[in-house]
Amino acid sequence: MGERLSAAGHDVYHPTLDGCAERGQALRPGITLDTHGKEIADFLFFWDLNDVVLVGTSSGGMVIARAAELARDRIQRLVFIDALCPIPGETTSQINGRPPRNSDELAYGLPPDQIQEHAFAGVPSPLREWAIARYTRHPSAPTEAPVDLRAFWSQSWQVDVLNSTQSPNPPEVHQRRTAEELGGTYQEIDAGHYPMLSHPDAIADYLLAMAAGRERSRSGGLGQSPSSKETPGAERSRSGGLGQSPSSNEVVV
C-alpha cells in the first residue's frame, strides 16, 4: 500500500508508537495518549513535515487527534479509518460498550492461546500469518483513561471518516458522529477492522483520490467513488498532491 502511494509521487511515513510492535520492549508505566500524541507531533517537527494528512486506524484515531492539537500548523487534514475519536471525558470502553479493562495491566490484547484463531480476522493468507507473527499487546493507558481533547473539538479540521462495516467496533454511530460533528466526509467499506491489510488497493485508491482532490460523497460507500481503495501508510507529495500545497504528507498511525 505504501508502495502504491510512493509510486504516485508521495513520501510515506508509518511511525511505530512507543510500547508497540518493535518498540514493545519499551512498554512501561507512563505511556499515555498524551505521550503518544506528542511522539507524532515531534515526528512531524523533526522531519520538518508540513501540509500533513494524518491517517489513524482503530485507537490511532485518538492519537492523531491529540497530535493535531499539538501540531496544528502542520496539519492539512485528518483521516479516520475505522477509528476512535472520543469527545472530552469519554473512554474507549464507553464507546465500544464493554467493561473497563484492569487499570493495573500495562497492556491489553488477546491471550496467547487465542491469537492464532482470532487475531487479524478477515485478513487473507499468507498476509494474516505474516501479521500474526508480529502481533503485540497494546499499552492500556492511552485507551482506558478518559480523554481530554477539548482543544481538538474546539477547532475546525478537514476530516474524512471511513467505516469498516464488518467490524462492530468502533460502532457506526460513533464514526458517523465524528464525521458529522467535525463537518467531514463519511464513507463505508465492506471490510473488517484491518482494511489496510485486507483491502490495500482500496485504501490506496481512497487516499490517492483524496490527494488528487476528487469529489467524495459526504455519505456513501467506497465503491461509489471513481477510484476508491485502501491502504495503511503515510505520504508526502513533492509535486502538490493531498490538497494543493507544494508538499503534502500523509502519516498513518
N, C-alpha and C positions, 0 to 999 in steps of 0.2 A: 504494500500500500504506500509506504513511504517512497518506494522507488517510482511509483506512478506519479506522485506529486513532484518528486525531484526531476523526473523526465519532462515535466511540464514547465520547468524553469524555476521551481521553488526550492528553497532550502528547508529541510525538515529537521525538527528537533523533538526528541522524546525523552526528556529527563526523567530519571528514576527518583521517587520520593524517599526521604530518609526513613529507614526501617523496613523498606520493601525490596523484594527481588534481590539483586546482587548486593543491596545495601542492608539486607536483613540482619547481618551480624551486628549492625549498629542499633538494633532495637533496644530501647531503654525508656525509663520514665522521662517525661518532659517533651515527648513528641506530640504535638497538638495541631489543630487546624491552623493556628496562628504560625507555628514554625514551618508547616508545610507551605502555607501561602507565602511566607517570607522567602522560602527557598526559591520558589518560582519567580517571585518579583526580583530577587537578587540575580537569578539566572538571566532574566531579561536585561538587567543593568550591566552585568559583567560581559555579556555577549553583545551589548550595545544594540539591542533589537528594538525597533520602533514599528508603528503601524501593525501591531501584533494581532493575530487571530488566535486566541486561546481555545483549545478544544479539550473538554473534560468529559470523561465517561464514568458512570457509577458515582462513587464518592469523590471522584476527581472534579465533579461539578462544584462541590463545596470549596475545593482548593482553588479553582480558577476564579471563583467569586472573591475569595479572600485576597488572592494575588492581584486581582483587578483593583481592589481597594487601594493596595499599596503601590501600584504602578499605573495609575490612571492615565497618565500622559502617553504611555507606551501602547495602550490597548486600542485596537481598531474595532474588533467585535469578539463576541464570546459565543461558542458553540457547545451546547449541552447534548451529548449523545447518551440517551437512556441514563440520565444523570440527576443527581440530587442538587437542589438549590433551596435550602431551608430559609424561612423567614426568621427574624431575631427571636431567640428563645426556644425555637423548635429543635427537636432531636431527630436523628435518623430512625430511632425506634418508633416514635410517634408517626412519622411519615409512612413507614413500612408496616405499621400495625403489629408490632411484635413487642415482647417484654424487653426492657433494657438488659444489656449484657452485664456480666460481672465486672464491676469497675476496677477490681483488683487485678484483672488479667491484662497484661501488656499488649496482647494481640488476640485477634479472633480469626476463625477460619474453620474449615472442615476438619474433623478428626482424621488422623492418618488412614484409618480403615475405610473411610468414605470418599477419599479423594479420587481414586480410580473410577468409581461409579458415578460420582456427582459433579466433579469439577469440570468447568467449561462445557456444560451440556449444550448441545446444538452445534458445536464446532466439529466439522468433518475430520476424519482421519486422513493423513497422518498428522495433521496440524494439531489435533486435540492431544495426541500423545506428546508432541513437542511442548505444548503449553503446560500439560500436567507435570512434566519433568521439571518445570520452572515454577511450579506453584509454591507460594509462600503465604504465610499468615500476614494480616494487615494490622498495623498499630491501632489499638482500640480508641484511645482518647480523641483523635481527630473526628471520629464519627459519633461517639457516645455522649460527649458533653453538649449542652445547649449552645447553639451558635450565637455569635454577636456580629451579624453582618449588616448593622444599621447603616453604615456608610455606603455599602453596596446598594441596598434597596432604596436609598435616598437619591441615587443618581440615575441618569439616563444612560442606557447602553444599547448598542446594536447587538441583538441576540437572535440566535437560531436554536430551535429545540427539535431533536429527532428522537422519537419514542419507538423502542423495540416492542412490538405488540405481543410477542411470545413470552416476554419477560414480565412477571407480575410486579416486580419492584425495580425502580420506584413506580408507584401506581400512575396510571394515565392521568388521573385528576391532578396529581402533583405536577407532572410535566406540563400539562396544559396551563396550570396556574403560572408556572414560570414564564411561559410564552406570553400569556395574557397580561400579567402584571407588569412585565417589562416591555410590552409592546413589540414582541418579537414574532418570528415565523414559527409555525408548528407543522411538522410532518411526521409520518409514521413509516416504519419499515417492518416487513414481516420477517422478523428475526428474533433470536434470543438476546441475552444480556451482553453478548460479546460480538456485536455485528462487525467490529473492525477485524475480527478473526474469521467469522463465518461468512461474511459478505464484503471482503476487502475491496472489490471493484465497485460495489455500490457506494461505499463510504467515500472512496476516492473520487468518484464522479460527483457525489453530493458536494464535496469540498471544492472540487475544481469548478463546478457550476457556480458556486458562490464566488470563487476567485474571479471568474470571468464576468461577474456582475449579471448573470442570467436572472430573469424574474422567477421568484419562487412563490408558491401559494402560501397564504397565511394558514391554510388548513387543507390537508390533503395527504395522499400517500406519496412515498418516494418515487414510485413508478410513474407518477403524473408529471414529473419534471423531465424536461427534454433529455437531460443527461445526468441521471442520479444513481450513484452507487456509493459504496462505503470504504472507509479507511481509518487506521489509527496512526497518526503521525503529525508532525508539526512542520510548518513550512514558512519559507521566506522568499518572496519574489524579488528578483533583481530587476525585473522588467515591468513592474507595476501591476501585478495581479492582486487578488484579495482586496479589492477596493480599487481606487485609482492612484494609490500612493506609489512612489518610485520604489519603495522597499517594504513589502509586507511580509509578515512572519506568521507561522502557524505553529503552535506548541500544543501537543497532545499530552495530557496528564493521565 
